[in-house]
Amino acid sequence: MTTEVQIIVTLSLLIWVAPFLARILHFPTTPIEIILGAGAGAFGLFGDGHNKLFELVAEFGFLYLMFVAGLEVNVKKLLKTDRSTLKAGFAYLGLLYALSVLIAYQLGMSFVFMVIFPLISVGIIAALSKEYGKDTPWIKLTITIGILGELVSIIVLTLASAGIHYGVGFEFFSKITILAGFILLLALFYYMLHLLFWWYPEIRSVMMPYFDTKEQDIRLSMAMLFIMLAIMIYLGLEVAFGAFIAGVFIATFFAHKEDLEAKLSSFGFGFLIPIFFIYVGSSFPIEALQKEGLVMLAVIITLIMIFVRLISSLVFVPKSGFKNAMLLGFSQAMPLTLLIAVATIAYHADSIDRFNYEAFVLASLLEVLFSMAAIKAITSMSPTTLESRGRR
């Protein structure tokens, strides 16, 4: 069997099997896919691990993941969030970033650690919403703050990518200027489209008909994704940011297509995105666990990332209570997708070595394991018990 055929068969089986194992283990599918990828890689089922086609499809799977993450962000709804929640959200993010930078600096860690510690991603939070229900108070709060945090994280990711690739110099500041100008143009474009669709709402239904027999909604979504990727490549900015913005655009201006997000997400999580996570797993050699200090570093990263979120989430205690604040902290301590994204960018740019890259991948899994267990334990406790502990 040739390497290409072997990789295709292996990927097909792992993508198919992962949900069954996740259901049996009562665990999110993403970590299972990473673990399966690591196991398959250890048995040599992906050849030498450097197949160009596999890498290309995995990279597009990551970009599609960022696109789907953008679909969670409806700017109109975000702007309608009550002010007290937004104030608490910005206070939470400010404290989160301040603690992360301070701890990384005190421990003598590099710039990459300062960027990764405060990252927030709604990927695993979406899985929690399916398990606990979107209308659960702490889930609604963590999704709102998670969306806000992911917006900030994507911008930080873009800036960090520019800094990693170009260093702090003229090229870096020129990229920041380009990014700032691009964001201003996006804001202007948003305002103009908002006015256009307000005066002529029929344009929206022409672009994406309510009754669509030619899949125009999918075509427009894919067109927007590739156009934004092309713009990012032309401007020399992080393409993941473009994919995210494309998703935000679709979610904000075409909310009338209620089934669109489900259609796009189903295709992504059913095919492209699992390939990315399996690829990440295959790039983590099992024998790396035997490297001296790697497991310890991964545990330290995990504990720091959970600690800074739990401390920062205390700003929500007056609004939501101690129990919901702790649940929010743990639910946001699993930025698996963005953590791996930044670690991958930093590793390919030689900003971190292989040892640190593997520690970050392992930490991303440990965070999910520990946080999921903590959330299940907290939700099973009575509110009075947890609130009394919070007052001690």
ABEGO torsion letter per residue (X at the ends): XBAAAAAAAAAAAAAAAAAAAAAAAGBBAAAAAAAAAAAAAAAGAAEAGABAAAAAAAAAAAAAAAAAAAAABBAAAAAABBAAAAAAAAAAAAAAAAAAAAAAAAAGBBAAAAAAAABBBAAAAAAAAAAAEAABAAAAAAAAAAAAAAAAAAAAAAAAAAAAAAEBBAAAAAAAAAAAAAAAAAAAAAAAAAAAAAABAAAAAAABBABBAAGAAAAAAAAAAAAAAAAAAAAGBBAAAAAAAAAAAAAAAAAABAAAAAAAAAAAAAAAAAAAAAAAAAABBAAAAABBGAAAAAAAAAAAAAAAAAAAAAAAAAAAEAAAAAAAAAAAABBAAAAAAAAAAAAAAGABBAAAAAAAAAAAAAAAAAAAAAAAAAAABBAAAAAAAAAX
